[in-house]
Amino acid sequence: MVHPFDDDTAITALDNGAHAATLTDRWGRLGGGPLGGYTLCVALAAMHHVVPQPDPLVVTAHFLRPGRLGAAEIAVDVVRIGRRTATASAVLSQTHEPIIAALATFGELSAFTGGHALFNAPPQLPSPDDCLDWRTTDERSDGVTIRDRVECRIPPAAEPSATATQPRQEFWIRLREPRTLDLRPLPLLVDAAPPAVMLLGYSGDLTLELTVHLRAHPSSQWLAARATVRHLANGLHEEDFELWDIAGTLVAQSRQLALVPAA
Amino acid sequence: MVHPFDDDTAITALDNGAHAATLTDRWGRLGGGPLGGYTLCVALAAMHHVVPQPDPLVVTAHFLRPGRLGAAEIAVDVVRIGRRTATASAVLSQTHEPIIAALATFGELSAFTGGHALFNAPPQLPSPDDCLDWRTTDERSDGVTIRDRVECRIPPAAEPSATATQPRQEFWIRLREPRTLDLRPLPLLVDAAPPAVMLLGYSGDLTLELTVHLRAHPSSQWLAARATVRHLANGLHEEDFELWDIAGTLVAQSRQLALVPAA
């Protein structure tokens, strides 16, 4: 059986060189409409299709307008195919309106053999069994379909509350249905939890840009996540996001520039 | 008199819709050739030319191969021009070989009026007058022309040394020749200091991708910089970079994915 993620990011090559896809209602964000990270994974699938390298190393999306359910067309350009890395660009459109513009550079992670040094540590969390499903603790999840696809579990002590003043949250995250372990869903997972800025009382945010570094192949379904906001000014803020597998390896690191509405 | 930054990032519209520029020898990086952040500023100038909004808000570059001195051509596409923001893409090429692919989203910073909250602080540095010109303390600067254009001053106590184990450095940075205060040179400045990974003994690095968030118009020539590396694995690492003006406002925040060679 095909995993919903693979079903819903499947692309079809068109005669005009572009790719067709369908944004389904299974990855709906808070506020409705397909999650930006899901839309990015669809564009990434189309870019991946035109390069020989096996791994996305870094992918960037600029979000132009909210995506909608239904048909999408992805225009892809190969910018450069080199021996070690390749770069492609994509614009995903719906009814001829551009939704996101993306760039991705691909390579083979196992071909990189340089040094190691870690000046950070994975989140220290109780076992997922001892954590709470975020959906059951957050009434805002009602009808948000991304919560049916992506499971977040938070330590009981860290339950989001109105008293939280530090916009940083650590939790477990995984696709609810187990899937082959690879890099492809990571750009969705870094965008799939409630935004950390909501700890400051905001009801949501609007992402302008998201860049994801894919750093290692995950060795586990459960990934430990850390989301942090450090600079909110004039509504603009960054959300930094880390994903670590159970072996303690950083598998993805992302940052997005997002906007919260004026109070 | 035109500032060297403006002279050297000037673009000329060509009949074919592209823009022409010249990469000069005044912004040479460690190892030779034009600095990636300088090349990005040239591409940004071309993207800025095709949108009505005054401020770049976020710009991303994927670096495909090292740039060279001399003529460059920038192919620019307007992805979307909206009321509040606009997005453009660019590929800068030399002799028909792509050097960088870029995306930029523009807007008007003063139009954003949402909330404020800061969970970080600017670097606490002695006055620039009490700091040391990095060029005079680092013999690797010889012949590196970016050092003639961009001045870095480090606190005497923080002089880079072989005993430094934490790849984090804080210092002052500015264009040596005073220039109108605006956002345009910030993508160059975030890339203009010696890479923080050199504190771990590496002789340099190769940038795969750089994303810069432009957060506020700087109120001073001197900017306080903080560069940090937290995750080096298989030679791949991120460098996070912050620029703060003397009023204590974060004016730019960047992250790059870079590679150091195998030992």
Interface residues (C-beta under 8 A of the other chain):
Chain A: L57 V58 T60 H62 L64 R65 V79 R80 G82 T85 T87 S89 V91 P98 A101 A102 L103 A104 T105 L109 F112 T113 G114 G115 H116 A117 L118 F119 N120 Q166 P167 R168 L200 Y202 L208 E209 T211 H213 R215 A216 V229 R230 H231 L232 A233 N234 G235 L236 E238 T249 L250 Q253 R255 L257 L259 V260 P261 A262 A263
Chain B: L57 V58 T60 H62 L64 R65 V79 R80 G82 T85 T87 S89 V91 P98 A101 A102 L103 A104 T105 L109 F112 T113 G114 G115 H116 A117 L118 F119 N120 Q166 P167 R168 L200 Y202 L208 E209 T211 H213 R215 A216 V229 R230 H231 L232 A233 N234 G235 L236 E238 T249 L250 Q253 R255 L257 L259 V260 P261 A262 A263
